[in-house]
Amino acid sequence: MFRKYPIEKTRDIGIIAHIDAGKTTVSERILFYTGVSHKIGEVHDGKAIMDWMEQEKERGITITSAATTCFWTLAGNEYRINIIDTPGHIDFTAEVQRSLRVLDGAVVVFDGVAGVEPQSETVWHQADKFKVPRICFINKMDRIGACFEKSLASIQEKLSSNAVAVQLPIGQEAEFEGIIDLLEMKANRFEGDFGQNMKIIPIDEDYLEGAGISKELLEKAKQSREKLVEKIIAEDQDLLEKHLDGQEPSVNELKNGLRKACLAYKLIPIFCGSALKNKGIHLLLDGIIEYLPSPIDMPAIKGFDPKKGLEIERKADDKQAFSALIFKIASDPYVGTLTYFRVYSGCLAKGSYVLNSTTGNKERIGRILRMHAAEREDVEQVFTGDIAATVGLKASSTGHTLCDEKEPIVLEKIVFPEPVIAIRIEPKTKQDQEKMGTALKRLMDEDPTFRVKSDLETGETIISGMGELHLEIITDRMKREFKVGANVGRPQVAYKETIKIESKAEGKYIKQSGGRGQYGHVLLRIEPKARGEGYEFIDEIKGGDIPKEFIPAVNKGIKEAMDKGILAGYPVVDISATLYDGSFHEVDSSEIAFKIAGSIAFQEAVKKAEPIILEPMMKLEVVMPDVFFGDVIGDLSARRGKIEETFDRLQMKVINAKVPLAEMFGYATSLRSLTEGRGIFTMEFNSYEEAPANIIQEIIEGKRR
């Protein structure tokens, strides 16, 4: 097998944006113009190829990232573009994160009316984290209220001052009819309602009428080109020297200079158009080829040797040892579990064995599939830079490395945010109960931000995720894909009880009623222990005051009382109980009598030892633009939050706080409304702490569950 498309003619890109900026429509137009689809799919009528899930078609949003491959010819050369279309909703942030981890470049889509929106900032910062070179596409230039200048200004102000316009629109809103290429100084005019024909006209004073451009627009284009050329020259030493010598760089030299600056993330080219009206997509495809990196333009991928622990790297080269990163697991009703991977070095043939260096297991690659959204194409071999899927891997999951067993490497894992919301779920019928476990496991394998746990205290199954929509989609998928009916509720906070001071108590159980009686008598001392130290039982009985065989029964009685709780029925924790005295009856004493006596003594001792309720405290990090800082701090204080530190991170403010879990239900929604959707947070369990007296009273009275 040999490589059909040279590695330098391959592009691995993602399309990322705020929800509703037109990301999927851009993807659909790219597929149409590159000949992958012969009919344009529309999001609004549920026919988009890239939105293939039922829930995506119904809601008109992207939920899962879809991968596809297409081809584009530029200057007589054919290029291969591997595309991943990602979700825009904050609840599906894991899909964006895992896609950005394996991509070389990204197209960030903006709404021409709204400019930079909240989720645009989130995905932008995620792309920053993975150092992904990107180009921007200001979409919807035909909409009422669209303004290229305002959108460009919002990108430069909120995201990066390195953003530079490489195009200008000819007309806006209903008058949008073409695009000026600033480097070439040519007008690209679209004719027909849907831009079916594109005329390319060089623009200067002699051609103004033919290009349909006013003198003002020409003047503006010249000024914009000047700014663009200045920025490119400032980033390229050779061009700067040429410029200082009074020579004008050629268009090709400027394009090469812009490409270098874009790959180094020093400049971000801005394109414009209307995906819905098919205007500007050809030029965007040219831009993807001209300015976004091929796998060999990227630095060598770093990892470590699992045997020696030393850092090693792999270059993007078919001759290097094979290495790939698994970035997604998906259930397919026809072929089973699909494992998506990106090849970083070497090549992989069908039927070969690879090592999962993360787990140490060997896996056989039975089939290799090239994905076209929900469609699949079998291939014999994949090469460096390819994005593909395989079927039937036994013990591999998201973030694992597949590699040549002779030259193992472990690539950096993908770190996902912790779930922030949880709900109680129970099967509707006995039949559903059997299927629910399988369904939840499959969904958890697919989605690293979805967690399932059984609450041993309540016997309930609790599922956690990134937000209400996330969990709504999960339960909907259970019903549709796995045919599992389930009732969904709100989770309960798992409070605990403990004591503050030492105390002593006596427990006596005497029962006389015909025949053999019952007699158990114990004296118990209890003391508080440090948080998290658990329960300890100490036996200080001397001289046989209580026979040895009855002592374990006392311990058992104490444990049973602890499980039931004393104040409000929550488990008692972090206590040491010392059995220091007691008495027994030769005939009437028994294990059951001492068990009951131990339980009585413990309950009495706890009541005297200033019992309190402990509540789970969460460690919270909130990231938001500076302007919302005061509102977020105020809201956290109202939720009994303790602010631990605040600092700046790039253009954002960060708050670290500890907040009671009980106050955090619905926080995702509150934070979104407080910050116009621009705030994000991560939350994880920190510790158990004493609840305030008024909250304890509410819990005892059953007002809080």
C-alpha positions in Angstrom: 0.0 0.0 0.0 1.2 3.5 -0.7 -0.1 6.9 0.3 -2.4 8.4 -2.3 -2.3 11.9 -0.9 1.1 13.3 0.2 1.2 14.3 3.9 1.8 18.0 3.0 -1.4 18.0 1.1 -3.5 16.8 4.1 -5.3 19.1 6.5 -6.9 17.9 9.8 -9.3 20.7 10.8 -12.2 21.3 13.2 -15.1 23.6 12.9 -15.8 25.3 16.2 -18.2 28.0 17.3 -20.9 29.3 19.7 -24.2 27.5 19.3 -26.2 28.8 16.3 -23.3 30.6 14.6 -23.8 28.4 11.5 -21.0 25.8 12.1 -22.9 22.8 10.7 -24.2 24.8 7.7 -20.5 25.7 6.9 -19.6 22.0 7.1 -22.5 21.1 4.9 -21.5 23.6 2.2 -17.9 22.4 2.3 -19.2 18.8 1.7 -21.3 20.0 -1.2 -18.6 22.0 -2.9 -16.0 19.2 -2.4 -18.3 16.7 -4.0 -18.9 14.5 -0.9 -22.7 15.2 -1.0 -24.7 16.0 -4.1 -27.6 17.7 -2.3 -27.1 20.4 0.3 -28.3 19.3 3.8 -29.9 22.0 5.9 -29.9 22.1 9.7 -33.4 23.7 9.9 -35.1 20.9 8.0 -33.2 18.1 9.9 -31.4 17.0 6.7 -27.8 17.9 7.7 -25.3 15.1 7.0 -23.1 16.1 9.9 -26.0 16.2 12.4 -27.0 12.5 12.0 -28.4 11.7 15.5 -32.2 11.8 15.9 -31.8 14.3 18.8 -29.6 16.6 16.6 -32.2 16.6 13.8 -35.1 17.4 16.2 -33.3 20.1 18.2 -31.3 21.6 15.3 -28.1 21.5 17.4 -24.9 19.5 17.2 -24.5 17.1 20.1 -21.7 14.8 19.0 -18.7 15.6 16.9 -18.9 14.1 13.4 -15.8 13.3 11.3 -15.6 13.2 7.5 -13.1 13.5 4.7 -13.3 15.6 1.5 -11.0 16.8 -1.3 -10.3 20.3 -2.7 -8.3 21.4 -5.7 -6.2 24.6 -5.5 -3.8 25.7 -8.2 -4.0 22.3 -9.9 -3.1 20.3 -6.7 -5.7 18.1 -5.0 -5.7 18.3 -1.2 -7.4 16.0 1.4 -9.2 17.7 4.2 -10.3 15.7 7.3 -13.0 17.7 9.1 -14.6 17.4 12.5 -17.7 19.4 13.1 -18.1 20.0 16.9 -21.0 21.0 19.2 -21.5 24.6 20.3 -23.4 24.0 23.5 -21.4 24.3 26.8 -22.9 21.0 28.0 -21.0 19.1 25.3 -17.7 20.8 25.9 -16.0 17.4 26.1 -16.7 16.8 22.4 -14.9 20.1 21.5 -12.0 19.4 23.8 -11.3 15.9 22.5 -11.6 17.1 18.9 -9.2 20.0 19.4 -6.7 17.7 21.0 -6.2 15.7 17.8 -6.6 18.5 15.2 -3.9 20.6 13.6 -6.0 23.6 12.7 -9.5 25.1 13.3 -12.0 27.3 11.5 -13.8 29.4 14.1 -17.3 30.5 12.9 -18.9 33.7 14.1 -22.4 35.1 13.6 -22.0 38.4 11.5 -24.7 40.0 13.7 -23.6 38.9 17.2 -19.8 38.8 16.7 -18.1 37.1 19.6 -20.6 35.3 21.7 -20.1 33.6 25.1 -19.4 30.1 23.9 -17.1 31.5 21.2 -14.8 32.6 24.0 -15.0 29.2 25.7 -14.0 27.3 22.5 -11.4 29.9 21.7 -9.7 29.4 25.1 -9.9 25.6 24.6 -8.1 26.1 21.2 -5.5 28.3 23.0 -4.9 25.5 25.5 -4.1 23.0 22.7 -2.2 25.7 20.7 -4.3 25.2 17.6 -3.6 27.6 14.7 -6.9 28.9 13.4 -8.7 31.1 10.8 -12.0 32.8 11.4 -15.1 32.9 9.2 -17.6 35.7 9.9 -20.9 34.0 8.7 -24.4 35.3 8.1 -23.3 38.5 6.3 -26.7 38.5 4.5 -28.7 38.8 7.8 -30.3 42.0 9.0 -27.9 43.7 11.4 -24.8 42.0 10.0 -21.7 44.1 10.3 -18.2 42.9 9.3 -16.4 45.8 11.1 -18.2 45.3 14.4 -17.6 41.5 14.3 -14.0 42.0 13.5 -13.6 44.6 16.3 -15.2 42.2 18.8 -12.8 39.4 17.8 -9.8 41.8 18.1 -11.0 43.1 21.5 -12.3 40.0 23.2 -10.2 37.2 21.7 -7.0 38.3 20.0 -5.5 41.5 18.7 -3.6 39.4 16.1 -6.8 39.0 14.1 -6.4 40.5 10.6 -9.0 40.8 7.8 -7.9 39.1 4.5 -11.3 39.9 2.9 -13.9 42.7 2.9 -17.6 42.2 2.1 -19.1 43.9 -1.0 -22.4 45.2 0.6 -24.0 43.9 3.8 -27.4 42.4 4.9 -29.6 42.0 1.8 -27.0 43.9 -0.3 -24.3 41.3 0.4 -23.2 40.3 -3.1 -19.4 39.7 -3.1 -16.1 39.6 -1.4 -12.9 41.5 -2.0 -9.7 39.5 -1.6 -7.3 42.0 -0.1 -4.1 40.3 -1.0 -5.0 39.6 -4.7 -7.1 42.9 -4.8 -9.8 41.1 -6.8 -13.6 41.2 -6.4 -15.4 37.9 -6.2 -19.0 38.6 -7.2 -21.7 36.0 -6.5 -24.6 35.8 -9.0 -28.0 34.3 -8.5 -29.9 34.0 -5.1 -27.6 31.3 -3.9 -24.3 32.4 -5.3 -24.3 29.7 -7.9 -21.9 31.6 -10.2 -18.8 33.4 -9.0 -17.1 36.1 -11.2 -13.6 37.1 -10.3 -12.7 40.6 -11.3 -9.4 42.5 -10.6 -10.2 45.8 -9.0 -8.6 49.1 -9.6 -9.8 52.5 -10.9 -10.3 51.2 -14.4 -12.5 48.3 -13.4 -14.7 49.9 -10.8 -17.9 49.7 -12.8 -17.3 46.1 -13.9 -16.7 45.1 -10.3 -19.7 47.0 -9.1 -17.6 48.7 -6.4 -17.9 52.3 -5.2 -14.8 54.6 -4.9 -15.3 54.6 -1.1 -15.2 50.8 -1.0 -12.0 50.8 -3.2 -10.4 53.3 -0.8 -11.4 51.2 2.2 -10.0 48.1 0.5 -6.7 49.8 -0.2 -6.4 51.0 3.5 -7.3 47.5 4.8 -4.7 45.9 2.4 -2.1 48.3 3.7 -2.8 47.3 7.3 -2.7 43.6 6.4 0.6 43.9 4.5 2.1 45.9 7.4 1.1 43.1 9.9 2.5 40.3 7.6 5.8 42.2 7.0 6.2 42.9 10.8 6.2 39.1 11.4 8.6 38.1 8.6 12.3 39.2 8.7 12.9 38.6 5.0 9.9 40.6 3.9 10.8 43.4 6.3 14.3 43.7 4.8 12.8 43.7 1.3 10.3 46.4 2.4 13.0 48.6 3.9 14.9 48.3 0.6 11.9 49.8 -1.1 10.8 46.6 -2.8 7.1 45.6 -2.9 6.7 41.9 -1.8 4.7 39.8 -4.3 1.3 38.3 -3.5 2.8 34.8 -3.2 5.5 36.1 -0.8 2.8 37.8 1.3 0.7 34.6 1.3 3.7 32.6 2.5 4.4 35.2 5.2 0.8 35.1 6.4 0.9 31.2 6.4 4.0 31.2 8.6 2.5 33.8 11.0 -0.8 31.8 11.1 1.1 28.5 11.9 3.0 30.3 14.7 -0.3 31.7 16.0 1.0 35.3 15.5 -1.7 36.2 13.0 -5.3 35.0 12.5 -6.8 35.5 9.1 -10.4 36.6 9.0 -12.7 35.5 6.1 -16.4 36.4 5.6 -19.5 35.1 3.8 -22.9 33.5 4.1 -22.9 29.7 4.3 -26.7 29.5 3.9 -26.5 31.5 0.6 -23.3 29.6 -0.5 -21.3 32.8 -0.6 -17.7 32.7 0.4 -17.3 28.9 1.0 -15.0 28.4 -2.1 -12.7 31.2 -0.8 -12.8 29.7 2.8 -11.7 26.3 1.4 -8.8 28.0 -0.4 -7.9 29.7 2.9 -7.9 26.3 4.8 -5.4 25.0 2.3 -3.3 28.2 2.1 -3.1 29.1 5.8 -3.8 26.0 8.0 -1.1 23.5 8.8 -0.5 20.0 7.4 0.6 17.4 9.9 4.3 18.1 9.0 3.9 21.8 9.8 3.2 20.9 13.4 5.8 20.2 16.1 6.7 16.6 16.8 4.2 15.0 19.2 5.7 14.4 22.7 5.1 11.4 24.9 7.0 9.2 27.4 8.5 5.8 27.2 6.4 3.5 29.5 9.5 1.4 30.4 12.0 4.1 31.1 9.7 7.0 31.9 11.8 9.3 29.7 10.2 11.9 27.4 10.3 10.9 23.7 8.8 12.4 20.6 7.5 11.2 17.2 7.7 13.2 14.0 4.8 13.2 11.5 6.4 10.7 9.2 5.1 7.4 7.7 8.6 5.8 8.3 8.5 6.4 12.1 7.1 3.8 14.5 3.3 3.8 14.6 1.6 5.9 17.3 -2.0 7.1 17.6 -4.3 8.7 20.2 -7.9 7.4 20.8 -10.1 10.5 21.1 -13.6 9.1 21.0 -15.7 6.0 21.5 -19.1 5.7 19.9 -21.8 3.1 19.8 -22.9 2.2 16.3 -26.1 0.1 15.9 -24.7 -1.7 12.9 -21.0 -2.4 13.7 -20.9 -2.2 17.5 -18.4 0.0 19.3 -16.4 2.4 17.1 -13.0 3.7 18.4 -11.9 6.9 16.7 -8.2 7.6 16.5 -5.7 10.1 15.1 -2.5 8.7 13.6 0.5 10.9 14.7 3.3 8.7 13.2 3.9 5.6 11.1 1.1 3.7 9.4 -1.4 1.0 10.4 -2.6 -1.9 8.2 -5.8 -3.9 8.7 -5.3 -7.2 10.6 -2.2 -6.0 12.5 -1.6 -6.0 16.3 -0.9 -2.9 18.3 -0.1 -2.1 21.9 -2.3 0.0 24.1 0.6 1.5 26.0 -1.8 3.2 28.5 -3.1 -0.2 29.8 -0.3 -2.5 28.5 -2.8 -4.7 26.5 -2.4 -5.8 22.9 -5.3 -5.2 20.5 -5.9 -6.6 17.0 -7.1 -4.1 14.4 -9.7 -6.1 12.5 -11.3 -3.4 10.4 -10.2 0.2 9.6 -13.0 2.6 8.7 -12.9 6.0 7.2 -15.9 7.9 8.6 -18.3 10.2 6.7 -20.5 11.3 9.6 -22.8 8.2 10.1 -21.5 6.5 6.9 -18.5 4.2 6.8 -15.9 3.2 4.2 -13.6 0.2 4.8 -9.9 0.9 4.1 -6.8 -1.4 4.1 -4.4 1.0 5.7 -4.1 4.5 7.3 -1.1 6.8 7.4 0.4 9.6 9.5 -2.2 12.5 9.8 -5.2 10.3 9.1 -8.3 10.3 11.3 -10.0 6.9 11.2 -12.0 4.5 13.3 -11.7 0.8 14.1 -14.2 -1.8 15.5 -14.0 -4.3 18.3 -11.2 -3.1 20.6 -11.6 -4.8 23.9 -9.9 -2.6 26.5 -9.2 0.7 25.0 -11.0 4.0 25.8 -10.8 7.8 25.2 -7.3 9.2 25.8 -5.5 5.9 25.4 -2.4 5.6 23.1 -2.1 2.9 20.5 1.4 2.2 19.3 4.0 -0.2 17.8 4.8 -2.7 20.6 8.5 -2.7 19.7 8.7 1.1 20.2 6.1 2.0 22.9 5.1 5.6 23.6 2.4 7.0 25.9 1.0 10.3 24.5 -0.4 13.0 26.7 -4.0 12.1 27.9 -7.0 14.2 27.3 -8.1 15.8 30.6 -11.9 16.3 30.8 -13.8 18.6 33.2 -15.5 17.0 36.2 -19.4 16.6 36.0 -21.2 19.5 37.7 -24.8 18.3 38.0 -26.3 15.0 39.1 -29.8 13.4 39.1 -31.4 10.3 40.5 -32.5 7.7 38.0 -34.5 4.5 38.5 -35.8 1.9 36.0 -39.6 1.9 35.3 -40.0 -1.9 35.2 -38.1 -5.1 36.2 -37.2 -5.5 32.5 -35.8 -2.0 32.3 -33.7 -2.7 35.4 -31.8 -5.4 33.6 -31.1 -3.3 30.5 -30.3 0.0 32.4 -26.9 -1.1 33.7 -25.7 -2.1 30.2 -27.1 1.2 28.7 -25.4 3.4 31.3 -22.1 1.5 30.9 -22.1 2.0 27.2 -23.0 5.7 27.5 -20.2 6.2 30.1 -17.6 4.5 27.8 -18.6 7.0 25.1 -18.7 10.2 27.1 -15.9 10.9 29.6 -17.9 13.7 31.3 -20.8 11.4 32.1 -20.5 9.4 35.4 -22.7 6.8 37.1 -22.5 5.8 40.7 -24.7 3.9 43.2 -25.5 5.7 46.4 -25.0 3.0 49.0 -26.9 5.0 51.6 -30.1 5.5 49.6 -29.7 2.5 47.1 -30.3 4.9 44.3 -28.4 5.2 41.0 -27.0 8.8 40.5 -25.9 10.0 37.1 -23.8 13.1 36.7 -22.9 15.3 33.7 -22.1 18.8 32.4 -25.6 20.3 32.6 -29.3 19.7 32.5 -29.3 19.4 28.6 -26.5 16.9 28.8 -28.4 14.6 31.2 -31.6 15.1 29.2 -29.9 13.9 26.1 -28.5 10.9 28.0 -31.9 9.8 29.3 -33.4 10.4 25.9 -30.7 8.2 24.3 -31.4 5.5 26.9 -35.0 5.4 25.8 -34.4 5.5 22.1 -31.2 3.6 21.5 -31.3 1.1 24.4 -35.2 0.9 24.8 -34.8 1.6 28.6 -37.6 3.4 30.4 -36.5 5.4 33.5 -37.9 7.8 36.0 -35.7 10.8 36.7 -35.6 12.8 39.9 -33.5 15.2 41.9 -30.5 14.0 43.9 -30.4 14.1 47.7 -27.4 15.6 49.5 -25.5 12.9 51.4 -25.2 14.6 54.8 -23.3 12.9 57.7 -23.6 13.2 61.5 -20.8 13.4 64.1 -20.0 14.8 67.6 -18.0 17.7 69.0 -17.1 16.6 72.6 -16.4 13.4 74.6 -19.2 11.8 76.6 -20.1 8.7 78.5 -23.3 6.6 78.7 -24.7 3.4 80.1 -26.7 0.9 78.0 -28.8 -1.7 79.8 -31.0 -4.3 78.2 -33.0 -6.5 80.6 -35.9 -8.6 79.6 -37.6 -11.1 81.9 -40.7 -12.9 80.7 -41.2 -16.6 81.3 -38.3 -18.9 80.5 -34.9 -17.6 79.8 -34.4 -13.8 80.1 -32.1 -11.3 78.3 -29.4 -9.3 80.1 -26.8 -7.0 78.6 -25.1 -4.1 80.4 -22.3 -1.8 78.9 -20.6 1.4 79.8 -19.4 3.3 76.8 -17.1 6.4 76.2 -17.2 8.1 72.8 -14.8 10.8 71.5 -14.7 12.8 68.2 -12.0 12.0 65.7 -10.5 14.1 62.9 -12.5 14.5 59.6 -12.2 11.5 57.4 -10.6 9.2 60.1 -13.7 7.1 60.3 -14.8 4.8 63.2 -12.7 3.0 65.8 -13.8 0.5 68.5 -11.6 0.1 71.6 -12.0 -2.8 74.0 -10.9 -1.8 77.6 -12.7 -4.6 79.5 -10.5 -6.2 82.2 -11.0 -9.1 84.5 -13.8 -10.6 82.5 -16.5 -8.0 83.4 -18.0 -8.9 80.0 -17.1 -12.3 78.5 -15.0 -12.0 75.3 -17.6 -13.7 73.1 -20.1 -10.8 73.7 -17.7 -7.9 72.9 -18.0 -8.2 69.1 -21.8 -8.0 69.6 -21.4 -4.6 71.3 -19.4 -3.4 68.4 -22.1 -4.6 66.0 -24.8 -2.8 67.9 -22.8 0.5 67.8 -22.3 0.1 64.0 -26.0 -0.4 63.4 -26.9 2.7 65.4 -24.3 4.7 63.5 -25.8 3.7 60.1 -29.3 4.8 61.2 -28.1 8.2 62.6 -29.2 9.9 65.7 -30.1 13.5 64.8 -31.8 13.2 61.3 -31.2 9.7 60.2 -27.8 10.3 58.4 -24.8 8.0 59.1 -22.6 8.9 62.0 -18.9 9.3 61.1 -15.4 10.0 62.7 -16.0 8.7 66.2 -14.0 6.4 68.5 -16.1 4.3 70.9 -14.4 2.7 74.0 -16.1 -0.1 75.9 -14.7 0.3 79.4 -17.1 -1.5 81.8 -20.2 -3.5 82.1 -21.7 -6.6 83.7 -23.3 -9.9 82.6 -25.7 -12.6 83.9 -24.5 -16.2 83.9 -27.8 -17.5 82.4 -29.6 -14.6 80.7 -26.7 -12.8 78.9 -26.6 -13.4 75.1 -25.1 -11.8 72.0 -28.4 -10.1 71.0 -28.7 -8.6 74.5 -25.2 -7.0 74.3 -25.8 -5.9 70.7 -29.0 -4.0 71.9 -27.2 -2.6 75.0 -24.3 -1.4 72.8 -26.8 0.4 70.5 -28.7 2.0 73.5 -25.4 3.2 75.1 -24.1 4.7 71.8 -27.4 6.6 71.1 -27.4 8.1 74.7 -23.7 9.0 74.5 -24.1 10.8 71.1 -27.1 12.9 72.5 -24.8 14.2 75.3 -21.8 14.8 73.0 -23.1 17.9 71.1 -24.1 16.1 67.9 -23.8 18.1 64.6 -24.5 17.5 60.9 -21.7 17.6 58.4 -22.4 18.8 54.8 -20.4 18.1 51.7 -18.4 21.1 50.6 -17.5 21.5 46.9 -14.3 23.0 45.5 -15.4 25.5 42.9 -13.6 27.3 40.2 -15.5 30.0 38.2 -14.0 31.7 35.2 -15.8 34.8 33.8 -15.1 38.1 32.1 -14.1 40.9 34.5 -17.4 42.8 34.1 -19.4 40.1 35.9 -17.0 39.6 38.8 -19.0 41.5 41.4 -22.3 39.7 40.5 -20.7 36.3 40.7 -19.0 37.0 44.1 -22.3 38.3 45.5 -24.2 35.2 44.3 -21.6 32.9 45.8 -21.8 34.7 49.2 -25.6 34.3 49.1 -25.0 30.5 48.6 -22.8 30.4 51.7 -19.6 30.2 49.6 -16.2 31.0 51.1 -14.0 32.8 48.6 -10.5 31.4 48.9 -8.7 33.4 46.1 -9.3 35.5 43.0 -6.9 36.1 40.1 -6.6 37.0 36.4 -6.2 34.4 33.6 -5.6 36.0 30.3 -8.6 38.3 29.8 -10.7 36.4 32.3 -11.2 36.6 36.1 -11.0 33.4 38.1 -12.6 32.7 41.5 -11.7 29.8 43.7 -14.2 29.1 46.4 -15.7 26.4 48.7 -19.4 26.1 48.6 -21.9 23.7 50.2 -23.3 21.2 47.6 -26.8 21.8 48.9 -26.6 25.4 47.5 -25.2 24.4 44.1 -28.3 22.8 42.5 -29.3 24.9 39.5 -25.9 26.8 39.6 -25.1 26.1 35.9 -28.3 28.0 34.9 -27.8 30.8 37.4 -24.2 31.4 36.3 -25.2 31.5 32.7 -27.9 34.1 33.4 -25.5 36.2 35.6 -22.7 36.2 33.0 -24.8 36.3 29.8 -23.6 32.7 29.3 -19.9 33.7 29.4 -19.0 32.2 32.7 -17.9 28.6 33.1 -17.2 26.6 36.2 -15.8 23.3 37.4 -16.8 21.7 40.7 -15.5 18.8 42.7 -16.0 17.3 46.1 -13.6 18.8 48.7 -14.5 17.8 52.3 -17.3 17.4 54.9 -17.7 20.4 57.2 -20.1 21.4 60.0 -23.3 22.9 58.8 -24.5 26.1 60.5 -27.1 25.7 63.3 -30.0 27.1 61.3 -29.3 24.7 58.4 -29.0 21.7 60.9 -32.4 22.7 62.3 -33.9 22.7 58.7 -32.3 19.3 58.0 -33.7 17.8 61.3 -37.2 19.2 60.5 -37.0 17.6 57.0 -37.1 20.9 55.1 -33.8 20.0 53.4 -33.2 16.7 51.7 
